[in-house]
Amino acid sequence: MTVIPVKRKSRSGKVYYNLVDEKRVNGKVVQKYVGYLGKNLNAKNEIEPGDILPYVERLISKGISQEEIGSILKKIGIEYDAWPITRIVIENDLKLKKLFLKLK
């Protein structure tokens, strides 16, 4: 079982990314849809709970600045290209049993 991001184009030509489980069945590659990643492949990063827990209170603070967000993400080891960041989502994916940090 290999979970990989896959790029898809819509009819309007926009690019979207999905997460798929790829495995070989009877000599053929079979893909199974796992989840939607969004328009930006780097917008969703897998994290470990221990890495993010010390910073959760600061990240969900209403008055956090872009510089503080950048500082926290750098400490965690996450590179991002969204600027300005308008949404921070901490997502627990129960299917994959992984924790993600989404930035928009």
The first five atom37 places (N, CA, C, CB, O) and aatype in JSON, in Angstrom:
{
  "aatype": [12, 16, 19, 9, 14, 19, 11, 1, 11, 15, 1, 15, 7, 11, 19, 18, 18, 2, 10, 19, 3, 6, 11, 1, 19, 2, 7, 11, 19, 19, 5, 11, 18, 19, 7, 18, 10, 7, 11, 2, 10, 2, 0, 11, 2, 6, 9, 6, 14, 7, 3, 9, 10, 14, 18, 19, 6, 1, 10, 9, 15, 11, 7, 9, 15, 5, 6, 6, 9, 7, 15, 9, 10, 11, 11, 9, 7, 9, 6, 18, 3, 0, 17, 14, 9, 16, 1, 9, 19, 9, 6, 2, 3, 10, 11, 10, 11, 11, 10, 13, 10, 11, 10, 11],
  "atom_mask": [
    [1, 1, 1, 1, 1],
    [1, 1, 1, 1, 1],
    [1, 1, 1, 1, 1],
    [1, 1, 1, 1, 1],
    [1, 1, 1, 1, 1],
    [1, 1, 1, 1, 1],
    [1, 1, 1, 1, 1],
    [1, 1, 1, 1, 1],
    [1, 1, 1, 1, 1],
    [1, 1, 1, 1, 1],
    [1, 1, 1, 1, 1],
    [1, 1, 1, 1, 1],
    [1, 1, 1, 0, 1],
    [1, 1, 1, 1, 1],
    [1, 1, 1, 1, 1],
    [1, 1, 1, 1, 1],
    [1, 1, 1, 1, 1],
    [1, 1, 1, 1, 1],
    [1, 1, 1, 1, 1],
    [1, 1, 1, 1, 1],
    [1, 1, 1, 1, 1],
    [1, 1, 1, 1, 1],
    [1, 1, 1, 1, 1],
    [1, 1, 1, 1, 1],
    [1, 1, 1, 1, 1],
    [1, 1, 1, 1, 1],
    [1, 1, 1, 0, 1],
    [1, 1, 1, 1, 1],
    [1, 1, 1, 1, 1],
    [1, 1, 1, 1, 1],
    [1, 1, 1, 1, 1],
    [1, 1, 1, 1, 1],
    [1, 1, 1, 1, 1],
    [1, 1, 1, 1, 1],
    [1, 1, 1, 0, 1],
    [1, 1, 1, 1, 1],
    [1, 1, 1, 1, 1],
    [1, 1, 1, 0, 1],
    [1, 1, 1, 1, 1],
    [1, 1, 1, 1, 1],
    [1, 1, 1, 1, 1],
    [1, 1, 1, 1, 1],
    [1, 1, 1, 1, 1],
    [1, 1, 1, 1, 1],
    [1, 1, 1, 1, 1],
    [1, 1, 1, 1, 1],
    [1, 1, 1, 1, 1],
    [1, 1, 1, 1, 1],
    [1, 1, 1, 1, 1],
    [1, 1, 1, 0, 1],
    [1, 1, 1, 1, 1],
    [1, 1, 1, 1, 1],
    [1, 1, 1, 1, 1],
    [1, 1, 1, 1, 1],
    [1, 1, 1, 1, 1],
    [1, 1, 1, 1, 1],
    [1, 1, 1, 1, 1],
    [1, 1, 1, 1, 1],
    [1, 1, 1, 1, 1],
    [1, 1, 1, 1, 1],
    [1, 1, 1, 1, 1],
    [1, 1, 1, 1, 1],
    [1, 1, 1, 0, 1],
    [1, 1, 1, 1, 1],
    [1, 1, 1, 1, 1],
    [1, 1, 1, 1, 1],
    [1, 1, 1, 1, 1],
    [1, 1, 1, 1, 1],
    [1, 1, 1, 1, 1],
    [1, 1, 1, 0, 1],
    [1, 1, 1, 1, 1],
    [1, 1, 1, 1, 1],
    [1, 1, 1, 1, 1],
    [1, 1, 1, 1, 1],
    [1, 1, 1, 1, 1],
    [1, 1, 1, 1, 1],
    [1, 1, 1, 0, 1],
    [1, 1, 1, 1, 1],
    [1, 1, 1, 1, 1],
    [1, 1, 1, 1, 1],
    [1, 1, 1, 1, 1],
    [1, 1, 1, 1, 1],
    [1, 1, 1, 1, 1],
    [1, 1, 1, 1, 1],
    [1, 1, 1, 1, 1],
    [1, 1, 1, 1, 1],
    [1, 1, 1, 1, 1],
    [1, 1, 1, 1, 1],
    [1, 1, 1, 1, 1],
    [1, 1, 1, 1, 1],
    [1, 1, 1, 1, 1],
    [1, 1, 1, 1, 1],
    [1, 1, 1, 1, 1],
    [1, 1, 1, 1, 1],
    [1, 1, 1, 1, 1],
    [1, 1, 1, 1, 1],
    [1, 1, 1, 1, 1],
    [1, 1, 1, 1, 1],
    [1, 1, 1, 1, 1],
    [1, 1, 1, 1, 1],
    [1, 1, 1, 1, 1],
    [1, 1, 1, 1, 1],
    [1, 1, 1, 1, 1],
    [1, 1, 1, 1, 1]
  ],
  "atom_positions": [
    [[0.84, -1.17, 0.0], [0.0, 0.0, 0.0], [0.89, 1.24, 0.0], [-0.96, 0.0, 1.21], [1.74, 1.4, 0.87]],
    [[0.69, 2.1, -0.98], [1.43, 3.34, -1.08], [0.45, 4.48, -1.24], [2.44, 3.3, -2.26], [-0.36, 4.48, -2.17]],
    [[0.51, 5.46, -0.35], [-0.36, 6.63, -0.44], [0.45, 7.75, -1.06], [-0.92, 7.04, 0.96], [1.48, 8.15, -0.53]],
    [[-0.04, 8.26, -2.21], [0.68, 9.3, -2.95], [-0.27, 10.41, -3.37], [1.38, 8.7, -4.18], [-1.46, 10.18, -3.54]],
    [[0.26, 11.64, -3.55], [-0.57, 12.71, -4.11], [-0.64, 12.57, -5.63], [0.0, 14.1, -3.72], [0.36, 12.23, -6.27]],
    [[-1.81, 12.83, -6.21], [-2.01, 12.75, -7.66], [-2.63, 14.05, -8.14], [-2.9, 11.53, -8.03], [-3.59, 14.55, -7.55]],
    [[-2.07, 14.58, -9.22], [-2.58, 15.83, -9.8], [-3.71, 15.52, -10.78], [-1.44, 16.62, -10.51], [-3.59, 14.62, -11.61]],
    [[-4.79, 16.27, -10.66], [-5.93, 16.13, -11.57], [-6.27, 17.5, -12.12], [-7.17, 15.5, -10.85], [-6.15, 18.51, -11.42]],
    [[-6.7, 17.56, -13.39], [-7.14, 18.81, -13.98], [-8.65, 18.76, -14.16], [-6.43, 19.08, -15.34], [-9.21, 17.73, -14.53]],
    [[-9.29, 19.89, -13.87], [-10.74, 19.96, -14.06], [-11.02, 20.39, -15.49], [-11.4, 20.95, -13.04], [-10.1, 20.67, -16.26]],
    [[-12.28, 20.43, -15.85], [-12.66, 20.85, -17.2], [-12.27, 22.29, -17.48], [-14.15, 20.67, -17.4], [-11.99, 22.65, -18.63]],
    [[-12.25, 23.1, -16.46], [-11.89, 24.5, -16.64], [-10.38, 24.7, -16.7], [-12.47, 25.34, -15.52], [-9.91, 25.83, -16.88]],
    [[-9.61, 23.63, -16.54], [-8.16, 23.71, -16.63], [-7.45, 23.95, -15.31], [0.0, 0.0, 0.0], [-6.23, 24.02, -15.28]],
    [[-8.19, 24.08, -14.22], [-7.58, 24.28, -12.91], [-7.0, 22.96, -12.41], [-8.62, 24.84, -11.9], [-7.51, 21.88, -12.73]],
    [[-5.94, 23.05, -11.61], [-5.26, 21.87, -11.1], [-5.66, 21.63, -9.66], [-3.73, 22.01, -11.22], [-5.66, 22.55, -8.84]],
    [[-6.01, 20.39, -9.34], [-6.37, 19.97, -7.99], [-5.56, 18.72, -7.65], [-7.9, 19.71, -7.86], [-5.17, 17.96, -8.54]],
    [[-5.31, 18.51, -6.36], [-4.55, 17.34, -5.93], [-5.4, 16.46, -5.03], [-3.26, 17.77, -5.19], [-6.1, 16.94, -4.14]],
    [[-5.32, 15.16, -5.29], [-6.0, 14.16, -4.47], [-4.96, 13.23, -3.88], [-7.05, 13.36, -5.3], [-3.86, 13.07, -4.43]],
    [[-5.3, 12.62, -2.78], [-4.44, 11.62, -2.17], [-5.02, 10.26, -2.54], [-4.34, 11.81, -0.6], [-6.2, 10.01, -2.3]],
    [[-4.2, 9.38, -3.11], [-4.69, 8.07, -3.52], [-3.83, 6.97, -2.93], [-4.73, 7.96, -5.04], [-2.63, 7.15, -2.7]],
    [[-4.44, 5.84, -2.69], [-3.75, 4.62, -2.25], [-3.52, 3.8, -3.5], [-4.59, 3.81, -1.15], [-4.46, 3.42, -4.19]],
    [[-2.26, 3.53, -3.79], [-1.92, 2.8, -5.0], [-1.36, 1.43, -4.64], [-0.91, 3.59, -5.86], [-0.43, 1.33, -3.84]],
    [[-1.93, 0.38, -5.23], [-1.41, -0.97, -4.98], [-1.62, -1.82, -6.22], [-2.11, -1.62, -3.74], [-2.39, -1.47, -7.11]],
    [[-0.92, -2.93, -6.26], [-0.98, -3.83, -7.4], [-1.93, -4.98, -7.07], [0.44, -4.35, -7.76], [-1.78, -5.66, -6.06]],
    [[-2.92, -5.19, -7.96], [-3.9, -6.27, -7.81], [-3.93, -7.06, -9.11], [-5.33, -5.72, -7.45], [-4.21, -6.5, -10.17]],
    [[-3.64, -8.33, -9.04], [-3.62, -9.21, -10.23], [-2.73, -8.65, -11.34], [-5.03, -9.41, -10.76], [-3.08, -8.73, -12.52]],
    [[-1.58, -8.09, -10.97], [-0.64, -7.57, -11.95], [-0.95, -6.19, -12.48], [0.0, 0.0, 0.0], [-0.19, -5.68, -13.31]],
    [[-2.04, -5.57, -12.03], [-2.41, -4.23, -12.5], [-2.37, -3.26, -11.33], [-3.83, -4.23, -13.16], [-2.63, -3.62, -10.19]],
    [[-2.02, -2.01, -11.64], [-2.01, -0.96, -10.62], [-3.43, -0.45, -10.44], [-1.05, 0.2, -11.01], [-4.09, -0.08, -11.4]],
    [[-3.89, -0.44, -9.19], [-5.23, 0.02, -8.86], [-5.1, 1.21, -7.9], [-6.1, -1.13, -8.22], [-4.39, 1.13, -6.9]],
    [[-5.8, 2.3, -8.22], [-5.78, 3.47, -7.37], [-7.12, 3.6, -6.65], [-5.48, 4.75, -8.19], [-8.19, 3.41, -7.25]],
    [[-7.05, 3.92, -5.36], [-8.25, 4.14, -4.56], [-8.17, 5.53, -3.94], [-8.41, 3.04, -3.45], [-7.17, 5.87, -3.3]],
    [[-9.2, 6.32, -4.15], [-9.26, 7.68, -3.62], [-9.24, 7.66, -2.1], [-10.51, 8.42, -4.14], [-10.01, 6.92, -1.48]],
    [[-8.36, 8.47, -1.49], [-8.27, 8.54, -0.04], [-8.75, 9.88, 0.47], [-6.83, 8.29, 0.42], [-9.5, 9.94, 1.45]],
    [[-8.34, 10.97, -0.18], [-8.74, 12.28, 0.3], [-8.35, 13.39, -0.65], [0.0, 0.0, 0.0], [-7.57, 13.18, -1.59]],
    [[-8.89, 14.56, -0.41], [-8.65, 15.75, -1.22], [-7.57, 16.6, -0.57], [-9.95, 16.56, -1.42], [-7.68, 16.91, 0.62]],
    [[-6.54, 16.98, -1.31], [-5.47, 17.81, -0.77], [-5.68, 19.29, -1.05], [-4.15, 17.37, -1.34], [-5.19, 20.13, -0.31]],
    [[-6.4, 19.62, -2.11], [-6.65, 21.02, -2.42], [-5.95, 21.45, -3.69], [0.0, 0.0, 0.0], [-5.51, 20.63, -4.49]],
    [[-5.85, 22.77, -3.87], [-5.26, 23.33, -5.07], [-3.75, 23.44, -4.98], [-5.85, 24.68, -5.35], [-3.06, 23.51, -6.0]],
    [[-3.23, 23.46, -3.76], [-1.8, 23.61, -3.56], [-1.27, 22.38, -2.84], [-1.48, 24.89, -2.76], [-1.69, 22.07, -1.73]],
    [[-0.34, 21.69, -3.48], [0.19, 20.45, -2.91], [0.89, 20.68, -1.59], [1.14, 19.79, -3.89], [0.89, 19.8, -0.73]],
    [[1.51, 21.85, -1.41], [2.24, 22.15, -0.18], [1.38, 22.75, 0.91], [3.37, 23.07, -0.48], [1.89, 23.13, 1.97]],
    [[0.08, 22.86, 0.68], [-0.8, 23.48, 1.66], [-1.12, 22.54, 2.83], [-2.09, 23.93, 1.0], [-1.59, 22.98, 3.87]],
    [[-0.88, 21.26, 2.65], [-1.21, 20.29, 3.68], [0.05, 19.52, 4.04], [-2.34, 19.32, 3.21], [0.62, 18.83, 3.19]],
    [[0.5, 19.63, 5.27], [1.73, 19.01, 5.72], [1.45, 18.03, 6.85], [2.73, 20.06, 6.17], [0.7, 18.34, 7.78]],
    [[2.05, 16.84, 6.76], [1.9, 15.87, 7.84], [2.76, 16.32, 9.02], [2.3, 14.44, 7.37], [3.91, 16.72, 8.84]],
    [[2.2, 16.25, 10.21], [2.92, 16.66, 11.42], [2.77, 15.59, 12.48], [2.39, 18.02, 11.94], [1.9, 14.73, 12.41]],
    [[3.63, 15.65, 13.46], [3.55, 14.79, 14.62], [2.93, 15.61, 15.75], [4.96, 14.21, 15.02], [3.27, 16.78, 15.91]],
    [[2.02, 15.02, 16.55], [1.38, 15.78, 17.63], [2.38, 16.45, 18.56], [0.5, 14.86, 18.43], [2.15, 17.58, 18.99]],
    [[3.48, 15.8, 18.87], [4.46, 16.38, 19.77], [5.14, 17.61, 19.2], [0.0, 0.0, 0.0], [5.59, 18.48, 19.96]],
    [[5.2, 17.7, 17.86], [5.82, 18.87, 17.23], [4.93, 20.1, 17.33], [6.13, 18.57, 15.77], [5.42, 21.22, 17.48]],
    [[3.62, 19.91, 17.25], [2.69, 21.04, 17.16], [2.11, 21.44, 18.51], [1.57, 20.71, 16.21], [1.74, 22.6, 18.7]],
    [[2.02, 20.51, 19.47], [1.35, 20.79, 20.73], [1.86, 22.04, 21.46], [1.49, 19.62, 21.63], [1.04, 22.8, 21.96]],
    [[3.17, 22.27, 21.55], [3.62, 23.48, 22.27], [3.18, 24.79, 21.6], [5.13, 23.47, 22.39], [3.21, 25.85, 22.23]],
    [[2.78, 24.72, 20.32], [2.47, 25.93, 19.57], [0.99, 26.12, 19.26], [3.24, 25.92, 18.29], [0.6, 27.15, 18.71]],
    [[0.15, 25.14, 19.61], [-1.27, 25.2, 19.25], [-1.93, 26.46, 19.8], [-2.0, 23.97, 19.75], [-2.66, 27.14, 19.07]],
    [[-1.71, 26.78, 21.05], [-2.34, 27.95, 21.66], [-1.95, 29.22, 20.92], [-1.96, 28.06, 23.13], [-2.81, 30.08, 20.69]],
    [[-0.69, 29.36, 20.55], [-0.27, 30.54, 19.81], [-0.85, 30.57, 18.4], [1.25, 30.61, 19.75], [-1.24, 31.63, 17.91]],
    [[-0.91, 29.39, 17.73], [-1.44, 29.34, 16.36], [-2.92, 29.69, 16.29], [-1.21, 27.96, 15.77], [-3.38, 30.27, 15.31]],
    [[-3.68, 29.33, 17.34], [-5.12, 29.62, 17.29], [-5.47, 30.95, 17.95], [-5.89, 28.51, 17.97], [-6.65, 31.29, 18.09]],
    [[-4.47, 31.7, 18.35], [-4.69, 33.02, 18.92], [-5.26, 33.95, 17.85], [-3.38, 33.6, 19.51], [-4.77, 33.95, 16.71]],
    [[-6.27, 34.74, 18.19], [-6.91, 35.63, 17.22], [-5.98, 36.74, 16.74], [-8.15, 36.24, 17.83], [-6.13, 37.24, 15.63]],
    [[-5.03, 37.13, 17.56], [-4.18, 38.25, 17.2], [-2.8, 37.87, 16.68], [0.0, 0.0, 0.0], [-1.88, 38.69, 16.71]],
    [[-2.64, 36.63, 16.21], [-1.32, 36.19, 15.77], [-0.92, 36.89, 14.47], [-1.3, 34.66, 15.57], [-1.74, 37.08, 13.57]],
    [[0.34, 37.27, 14.37], [0.82, 37.97, 13.17], [1.4, 36.96, 12.18], [1.89, 39.03, 13.55], [1.7, 35.82, 12.53]],
    [[1.55, 37.41, 10.94], [2.14, 36.56, 9.9], [3.58, 36.16, 10.27], [2.13, 37.3, 8.53], [4.01, 35.04, 9.98]],
    [[4.3, 37.07, 10.9], [5.67, 36.78, 11.3], [5.72, 35.68, 12.37], [6.35, 38.05, 11.82], [6.59, 34.81, 12.33]],
    [[4.78, 35.74, 13.33], [4.72, 34.7, 14.37], [4.38, 33.34, 13.76], [3.68, 35.07, 15.45], [4.96, 32.32, 14.14]],
    [[3.45, 33.33, 12.8], [3.08, 32.08, 12.13], [4.31, 31.52, 11.42], [1.92, 32.3, 11.12], [4.6, 30.33, 11.52]],
    [[5.02, 32.38, 10.7], [6.23, 31.96, 9.99], [7.27, 31.4, 10.93], [0.0, 0.0, 0.0], [7.93, 30.41, 10.62]],
    [[7.43, 32.04, 12.08], [8.4, 31.59, 13.08], [8.04, 30.2, 13.62], [8.49, 32.59, 14.24], [8.91, 29.34, 13.75]],
    [[6.77, 30.0, 13.93], [6.31, 28.7, 14.45], [6.51, 27.61, 13.41], [4.82, 28.77, 14.87], [7.02, 26.53, 13.72]],
    [[6.1, 27.88, 12.16], [6.23, 26.88, 11.12], [7.69, 26.52, 10.85], [5.57, 27.38, 9.83], [8.01, 25.37, 10.56]],
    [[8.56, 27.51, 10.95], [9.99, 27.26, 10.77], [10.52, 26.35, 11.88], [10.78, 28.58, 10.74], [11.32, 25.45, 11.62]],
    [[10.07, 26.58, 13.13], [10.49, 25.73, 14.25], [10.01, 24.29, 14.08], [9.96, 26.3, 15.57], [10.71, 23.35, 14.44]],
    [[8.82, 24.13, 13.52], [8.25, 22.8, 13.31], [8.93, 22.11, 12.11], [6.73, 22.89, 13.09], [8.93, 20.89, 12.02]],
    [[9.49, 22.92, 11.19], [10.14, 22.37, 10.01], [9.24, 22.31, 8.79], [0.0, 0.0, 0.0], [9.45, 21.49, 7.9]],
    [[8.23, 23.2, 8.74], [7.3, 23.22, 7.62], [7.61, 24.42, 6.73], [5.83, 23.27, 8.12], [7.66, 25.56, 7.19]],
    [[7.81, 24.13, 5.44], [7.97, 25.2, 4.46], [6.63, 25.42, 3.79], [9.1, 24.86, 3.41], [5.9, 24.46, 3.52]],
    [[6.3, 26.66, 3.51], [5.02, 26.97, 2.9], [5.2, 28.13, 1.93], [3.96, 27.32, 3.98], [6.16, 28.9, 2.03]],
    [[4.26, 28.24, 0.97], [4.34, 29.32, 0.0], [3.09, 30.19, 0.0], [4.58, 28.75, -1.38], [2.96, 31.08, -0.84]],
    [[2.18, 29.95, 0.91], [0.97, 30.77, 1.01], [1.3, 32.06, 1.76], [-0.17, 29.99, 1.74], [1.89, 32.02, 2.84]],
    [[0.94, 33.19, 1.18], [1.16, 34.46, 1.86], [0.12, 35.44, 1.41], [2.57, 35.01, 1.6], [-0.03, 35.59, 0.19]],
    [[-0.6, 36.11, 2.22], [-0.64, 35.9, 3.66], [-1.45, 34.65, 3.99], [-1.24, 37.12, 4.37], [-2.31, 34.22, 3.22]],
    [[-1.16, 34.07, 5.13], [-1.92, 32.91, 5.59], [-3.2, 33.43, 6.21], [-1.09, 32.04, 6.6], [-3.18, 34.24, 7.14]],
    [[-4.31, 32.95, 5.7], [-5.62, 33.4, 6.2], [-6.36, 32.31, 6.94], [-6.47, 33.9, 5.05], [-7.36, 32.58, 7.61]],
    [[-5.87, 31.06, 6.84], [-6.56, 29.96, 7.5], [-5.54, 28.92, 7.94], [-7.62, 29.32, 6.57], [-4.66, 28.53, 7.16]],
    [[-5.65, 28.47, 9.19], [-4.82, 27.4, 9.73], [-5.76, 26.3, 10.21], [-3.88, 27.91, 10.89], [-6.61, 26.54, 11.06]],
    [[-5.59, 25.09, 9.66], [-6.47, 23.98, 10.02], [-5.6, 22.82, 10.5], [-7.35, 23.55, 8.8], [-4.69, 22.39, 9.8]],
    [[-5.89, 22.33, 11.69], [-5.23, 21.13, 12.2], [-6.23, 20.0, 12.0], [-4.8, 21.28, 13.72], [-7.31, 20.0, 12.59]],
    [[-5.85, 19.02, 11.16], [-6.78, 17.99, 10.72], [-6.28, 16.61, 11.14], [-6.98, 18.05, 9.2], [-5.15, 16.23, 10.85]],
    [[-7.13, 15.87, 11.82], [-6.83, 14.49, 12.2], [-7.55, 13.58, 11.22], [-7.26, 14.19, 13.68], [-8.76, 13.42, 11.3]],
    [[-6.81, 12.98, 10.29], [-7.39, 12.1, 9.29], [-7.48, 10.69, 9.87], [-6.55, 12.11, 7.97], [-6.47, 9.99, 9.99]],
    [[-8.68, 10.28, 10.21], [-8.88, 8.99, 10.86], [-8.67, 7.82, 9.9], [-10.26, 8.92, 11.45], [-8.3, 6.73, 10.34]],
    [[-8.89, 8.02, 8.59], [-8.64, 6.95, 7.62], [-7.16, 6.64, 7.53], [-9.19, 7.34, 6.25], [-6.75, 5.48, 7.57]],
    [[-6.35, 7.7, 7.4], [-4.9, 7.52, 7.24], [-4.18, 7.37, 8.57], [-4.32, 8.69, 6.47], [-3.02, 6.95, 8.61]],
    [[-4.86, 7.73, 9.66], [-4.27, 7.73, 11.0], [-3.05, 8.66, 11.04], [-3.86, 6.3, 11.42], [-1.99, 8.31, 11.55]],
    [[-3.26, 9.87, 10.47], [-2.2, 10.87, 10.41], [-2.78, 12.23, 10.79], [-1.55, 10.92, 9.01], [-3.98, 12.46, 10.66]],
    [[-1.91, 13.11, 11.25], [-2.29, 14.46, 11.62], [-1.69, 15.42, 10.6], [-1.81, 14.8, 13.07], [-0.51, 15.33, 10.28]],
    [[-2.52, 16.35, 10.08], [-2.08, 17.29, 9.07], [-2.29, 18.71, 9.53], [-2.81, 17.05, 7.75], [-3.21, 19.0, 10.3]],
    [[-1.44, 19.59, 9.06], [-1.58, 21.04, 9.26], [-1.81, 21.62, 7.88], [-0.31, 21.68, 9.97], [-0.94, 21.52, 7.0]],
    [[-2.99, 22.25, 7.68], [-3.32, 22.85, 6.37], [-3.22, 24.36, 6.5], [-4.76, 22.43, 5.89], [-3.7, 24.95, 7.47]],
    [[-2.59, 24.97, 5.52], [-2.43, 26.43, 5.49], [-3.07, 26.96, 4.23], [-0.94, 26.83, 5.55], [-2.9, 26.4, 3.15]],
    [[-3.81, 28.04, 4.36], [-4.4, 28.71, 3.2], [-4.2, 30.18, 3.33], [-5.9, 28.38, 3.05], [-4.62, 30.94, 2.46]]
  ]
}
